[in-house]
Amino acid sequence: MATSLIPDPFQMWREALTKLEGNANSLVTGSMDSQELMRTMHQLSTLSLNMQQAFEKAIGSYLARVNLPSRKDISDLAAALQRVEDKLDRLVPASAASAAPRPPRTRRPPPEELAPPAVEAAMPAAAKPARRAKKTASRSRRRS
């Protein structure tokens, strides 16, 4: 393939990136042999870990003072709740939980046809005829 008069910008970018990576690798490889650098890196990582622990301790004491749960408290509570739910799932089979009929989830009260038989069943037998007599009397008054 013939070379063009206009240089390829992507080829120039690849060459520059390859040269940069080579220089960075040689610098890091040469400096990792230095004991001073290794000691400094160890001290920095120890300092970072100590600062993180101090920060967590300060936040934990602050949250305890304002009576708020920490992230650890929430995760412990979630784990305990999950254990309780697992135990409940083992105790109650899934078929028994879904077999029970559930009432409709509406804001409307149940129809009136269903309500009076329950009230009449709870009333003593002597009170039932008197109630029916009152209903028929009130109906006859309305019609006339």
ABEGO torsion letter per residue (X at the ends): XBBBABBBAAAAAAAAAAAAAAAAAAAAAAAAABAAAAAAAAAAAAAAAAAAAAAAAAAAAAAAAAGBBBAAAAAAAAAAAAAAAAAAAAABBAAAAAABBBBBBBABBBBAAAAAAAAAAABBAAAAAAAAAAAAAAAAAAAX
